[in-house]
C-alpha cells in the first residue's frame, strides 16, 4: 500500500492511498464466494453459481461493498502508520475499481492541530473575592423561608399592598397592536421590585380588587420574542384577587423544617459553608476562562469543526441534565435546538482551544497526573458523594474512565502551574 499525506491546513490533511491489485482481488474473491453461498438462481445449485453469472447480476453491489471494506481498512492502516490524529470521519473520493489495476482513493480529514504554547507565564489575572457576607447568608435564609411559606387569600382589605401575590388579567399592545402572548387571564404575579416578564409588578401597589391600571414596560433587548424586543408595551392590568404569603418565623423550628439543620446557628453555619464552596467553584471557573482568553491573545490557532461540534454536544447534554435535575423536561419546552447550538458555539470554540492549550503546556512542562493522584481523587469523590470508595472505584474501573480522570487532573495541575506564575491585581 502506498500512502501520500498532504497538509491542506493546520487542521486538515489529505491522504492519497493506493491499494495494490492483489489485495483488491482477494477481497473480490471473498465477496463473490460469500455471495455464491447465499443466492439462489434457477438452474444452479446453491453455492455453485459461476462467478461470471454473479458478476453479470451483482457486480455493482459487490464492488461497492468491496470498496467500502478496502477503504475502511486501508484508511485506518494509513492513519495509524503515519500518525495522523484524525478527529472526524474522512471525506472519501475514488474512481471505482479497474480490472487488474491498483485501487486509488483520497481521504480528506480534519486533524487535531499541533499547538506550541508560548508566553504563558506571567498572565494577568484578577483575584476573585470568595468571602461570604452575613447579608448573603441572610438572603439565602429568606429564600428558604419564602419557599416554606403558604399562600392565603387576603380577607381584611381590598387594596394591593407591597409583598402581595395578586391574580390578574392583562392585555398588552405594542404600538397599538397585540403580539403573541399579549393577553392572559388568571395570572399570578408578585407585588415587588423586579422585571415584569419575571412576574414582578411593584406598580400595582394601591390598586383595588376589580380596578385596572395601565403600565408601560420596555422589553429587554435580548428578549426571546423578536417582534417586541427593545420595544415599549402598554399593559392594561385588572386586579382579580389578593393573596399573601404566610412565612414561618426564623427560629429552630424553621431550621428543622428546612431539612438542613436542627437549629438556626447550625443552619447559618451550613449555608455559609455551602455558599463559600459555591463561590470558590465559580472562582475556579472564572479564572480558567480568564486564563484561556489571556493565552489565546498570544497563541492564535484554528480548531476543527468536528471538535467544536462535540463540545457543543457535551454542553447541550449538560444543560439538559441540569434541567432534569430541576424537574424540567426539555422535550416539553419547544426549544429551537439549532439556535441553542449556535448560541453555544463561541463558548465551545473557547473550550476546545483552552483544552488544547492546557494540553500543550502540560507536555512542554512535563506535567503529569500519577496513578496515586487518580486514586486520591477517587477517594475524594467518594467522600464528597458520601459513597463507599469501592463503589466509586467501580465507575473508574475501565481504562477510558481512568484516562479521562487522569487528563482532568493533569489540566487542573496545569492551571495551578499557570496561576502560580500569574500576575494578580
Secondary structure, DSSP 8 states (H G I E B T S, - for coil): -EEEEEEEETTEEEEEEEE-HHHHHHHHHHHHHHHHTT---TTS-TT---HHHHHHHHHHHHHHHHHHHHHHHHHHHHHHHTT--B-S--EEEE----TTS-EEEEEEEEB-------S-SS-EE--------HHHHHHHHHHHHHHT-EEEE--S--B--TT-EEEEEEEEEETTB--TT-EEEEEEEE-SSS-GGGTB-GGGTT-BTT-EEEEEEE--TT-S-GGGTT-EEEEEEEEEEEEEEE---SSHHHHHHHTS-SSHHHHHHHHHHHHHHHHHHHHHHHHHHHHHHHHHHH------HHHHHHHHHHHHHHHHHHHHHTT--GGGS---HHHHHHHHHHHHHHHHHHHHHHHHHHHHHT----HHHHHHHHHHHHHHHT--HHHHHHHT-SHHHHHHHHHHHHHHHHHHHHHHT-EE-
